[in-house]
Amino acid sequence: MFLNPFPDITLIDDLYAQDDYFDAYHATTEGIKSYIDGMRSYNSIDTNIINIIHRYKEHGRLLDIGCAGGRFLLNARNAGFEVYGIEPNKKMADFAVTKLGLKVSCGKLSELNTQSGSFDIIHLSDVLEHLPEIRNTMEIIKGLLAKNGIVVIQQPMLYNNSFFNALLQINMLLKSDRYAPNPPAHLWEFNHATLPRFLNKSGFEIVQMEVRETRAKPLSAYGQSVSIKNRISLQVKNISCFLSNLSFLKWLKLGDRAIVICKKRETV
C-alpha cells in the first residue's frame, strides 16, 4: 500500500530536515519526550535487536540508516560493533557526532561516500515507510552489503491481523467521520505478507522474520486530557498484545511490528 498522490520529494526532504521533527518523539511513562530526552527509555529494545544480530554476526561494521541521534548506534558500539550512521536531520546527526562521539554523516544514503561491500550489518528501524525512492534505496543497500552480510529491519505494520486492529476496523465502520485530521506520515504501508514479498522482489532472501505486537502507549502520552475511551483503549491494546504474543499463536503472525533479518539472494 502506498500514498496517493505521492508528495514531492523536495517537500519530504524538507520535512525530515526540520529542527523540531524529533521534538515530540518518544511516549514514555513520564509523558511525551524528545528523541534526546527519551532515548534511554528504548535501550531494552535495542538490546533485544543486538542479541538477534549476535546470532548471525558477533562483530563487524554496522551501518544504521536513518540513525536519528544515534541511540541504536551507541548501544551497538557498546556491544562490540564498529558503527556508522547516515541521518538526513542535521540537528540529530550533529548530536550523534558531538555528544555521543559517533561516526554519523548528515544526508541521504545515495550521498554516502563509501566503497561497495563495506558493511557486514545494515540496520533500518522505522525507515522503509518514509523512503520516497524505496526501490533505489534497496539497490544501494545491496551494493553496500558485504558478502554474507545481513540487513536488519524493524518495521511498523499499521495494517495488521491483531485483535486490537480488528476492533479498530469495526469502530471505523461505525464512525460517520472516517478521515484523520492530519495527513499520513508514511509513504508506504507493509503487513506480514507484503513486507517479505517486497524484500524478495528487491533481491533479498528472508533469514528470519518475527512479528510481535507492542504494548499500548502509557496514558501520560495523552497529557492532561485522558478520557475514559483512552483508558479502555489502553487495556484492550495490552490484552491484544498478550494474546498476539502467545507462543502457540505465533504462526498467525499477529502484531503491529516486524523484525526481519535478510541477506542478498545469491545469483547463479
WOLIN-V780389 format. One record per residue. RES is the residue in one small letter. SS is DSSP state (a for helix, b for strand, c for the rest). PSI is psi in whole degrees, 0 to 359 (none if undefined). D_CENTER is the distance of its C-alpha to the mean C-alpha in Angstrom with 2 decimals. Layout:
# WOLIN-V780389
RES_SS_PSI_D_CENTER + RES_SS_PSI_D_CENTER
This chain:
# WOLIN-V780389
m_c_138_16.81 + f_b_160_16.74 + l_c_133_17.89 + n_c_121_21.66 + p_c_151_23.21 + f_c_129_20.68 + p_c_158_20.68 + d_c_138_22.27 + i_a_323_20.17 + t_a_320_22.09 + l_a_318_21.14 + i_a_315_17.37 + d_a_317_17.98 + d_a_323_20.08 + l_a_311_17.59 + y_a_344_14.90 + a_a_349_17.90 + q_c_141_19.35 + d_c_329_20.15 + d_c_8_19.26 + y_c_324_15.74 + f_c_15_14.35 + d_c_318_17.47 + a_c_76_16.42 + y_c_318_12.88 + h_b_131_13.21 + a_b_109_15.19 + t_b_172_17.44 + t_c_346_20.80 + e_c_11_22.45 + g_b_184_21.00 + i_b_129_18.48 + k_b_160_17.96 + s_c_167_16.79 + y_a_314_14.04 + i_a_315_17.00 + d_a_332_18.94 + g_a_7_16.34 + m_a_329_14.53 + r_a_336_16.86 + s_a_345_15.84 + y_a_12_12.62 + n_a_324_14.56 + s_a_326_15.10 + i_a_316_11.50 + d_a_319_11.54 + t_a_320_14.96 + n_a_316_14.04 + i_a_318_11.66 + i_a_323_14.46 + n_a_323_17.01 + i_a_316_15.54 + i_a_321_15.61 + h_a_341_19.16 + r_c_335_20.29 + y_c_327_20.11 + k_c_117_20.46 + e_c_331_22.37 + h_c_179_22.12 + g_c_181_21.59 + r_b_125_20.02 + l_b_130_16.26 + l_b_128_14.41 + d_b_115_11.08 + i_b_126_10.19 + g_c_53_9.23 + c_c_357_10.16 + a_c_230_11.30 + g_c_5_14.19 + g_c_17_13.74 + r_a_310_13.12 + f_a_320_11.44 + l_a_319_14.07 + l_a_315_16.76 + n_a_324_16.15 + a_a_323_16.00 + r_a_318_19.17 + n_a_338_20.82 + a_c_1_20.23 + g_c_5_22.20 + f_c_152_19.97 + e_b_111_20.96 + v_b_147_17.96 + y_b_152_17.30 + g_b_157_14.76 + i_b_130_14.59 + e_b_127_13.72 + p_c_341_15.35 + n_c_116_16.10 + k_a_321_19.40 + k_a_317_19.54 + m_a_317_16.39 + a_a_318_17.50 + d_a_321_20.97 + f_a_316_19.96 + a_a_322_18.26 + v_a_309_21.45 + t_a_324_24.15 + k_c_328_23.10 + l_c_351_21.20 + g_c_33_23.07 + l_c_158_20.17 + k_c_95_20.49 + v_b_131_18.18 + s_b_142_19.17 + c_b_124_18.71 + g_c_196_18.31 + k_c_160_16.84 + l_a_324_16.14 + s_a_343_19.40 + e_a_358_21.23 + l_c_123_20.40 + n_c_89_23.85 + t_c_161_23.72 + q_c_156_25.40 + s_c_150_24.15 + g_c_26_23.24 + s_c_340_22.38 + f_b_137_19.37 + d_b_332_19.34 + i_b_131_15.62 + i_b_125_12.88 + h_b_134_9.36 + l_b_119_6.21 + s_b_118_2.92 + d_c_47_1.83 + v_c_315_5.18 + l_a_319_7.35 + e_a_348_8.24 + h_a_358_9.61 + l_c_116_11.70 + p_c_327_15.35 + e_c_64_16.69 + i_a_321_14.20 + r_a_320_17.04 + n_a_322_18.48 + t_a_319_15.30 + m_a_326_15.25 + e_a_319_18.92 + i_a_318_18.44 + i_a_317_16.02 + k_a_321_18.78 + g_a_326_21.29 + l_a_341_19.66 + l_b_132_19.15 + a_b_163_22.20 + k_b_134_24.27 + n_b_14_22.93 + g_b_166_19.60 + i_b_151_16.30 + v_b_131_12.85 + v_b_120_10.09 + i_b_126_6.96 + q_b_117_4.45 + q_b_121_4.55 + p_b_147_6.01 + m_c_95_9.64 + l_c_319_11.89 + y_c_104_14.87 + n_c_178_15.46 + n_c_20_18.59 + s_c_160_18.48 + f_a_321_21.71 + f_a_318_20.24 + n_a_327_19.01 + a_a_319_22.50 + l_a_323_24.09 + l_a_320_22.06 + q_a_320_23.33 + i_a_316_26.83 + n_a_322_26.64 + m_a_322_25.59 + l_a_330_28.66 + l_a_347_30.89 + k_c_145_29.79 + s_c_325_31.98 + d_c_106_29.40 + r_c_8_26.28 + y_c_138_24.66 + a_c_151_22.09 + p_c_342_23.50 + n_c_153_20.69 + p_c_153_19.34 + p_c_144_15.96 + a_c_345_13.05 + h_c_136_11.38 + l_c_332_13.42 + w_b_148_12.41 + e_c_133_11.87 + f_c_156_11.71 + n_c_187_13.31 + h_c_341_14.41 + a_c_318_17.10 + t_a_332_15.88 + l_a_308_12.80 + p_a_329_15.25 + r_a_317_17.82 + f_a_315_15.91 + l_a_322_15.19 + n_a_316_18.84 + k_a_337_20.15 + s_c_0_18.33 + g_c_22_20.32 + f_b_153_18.15 + e_b_128_19.27 + i_b_125_17.21 + v_b_321_18.25 + q_b_139_16.39 + m_b_128_14.23 + e_b_129_13.76 + v_b_129_13.05 + r_b_160_13.28 + e_c_136_13.75 + t_c_155_12.74 + r_c_164_15.71 + a_c_152_16.79 + k_c_145_16.31 + p_c_153_19.55 + l_a_334_22.46 + s_a_342_22.57 + a_a_340_19.62 + y_a_0_22.28 + g_c_220_24.63 + q_c_345_28.31 + s_c_67_28.26 + v_c_116_27.24 + s_c_169_28.86 + i_a_322_30.08 + k_a_319_27.64 + n_a_317_24.74 + r_a_318_26.27 + i_a_316_26.82 + s_a_319_23.33 + l_a_315_21.95 + q_a_318_24.37 + v_a_318_23.69 + k_a_316_19.92 + n_a_327_20.55 + i_a_317_23.20 + s_a_319_20.95 + c_a_315_18.39 + f_a_314_21.41 + l_a_315_22.66 + s_a_327_19.52 + n_c_6_19.04 + l_c_136_22.72 + s_a_322_23.30 + f_a_356_25.81 + l_a_3_23.49 + k_a_329_20.63 + w_a_340_22.20 + l_a_347_21.49 + k_c_51_17.69 + l_c_147_17.43 + g_c_167_14.34 + d_c_12_11.34 + r_b_136_8.56 + a_b_144_8.89 + i_b_121_9.01 + v_b_132_10.82 + i_b_125_13.25 + c_b_166_15.22 + k_b_164_18.00 + k_b_135_20.11 + r_c_131_22.69 + e_c_135_26.10 + t_c_140_28.57 + v_c_none_32.20
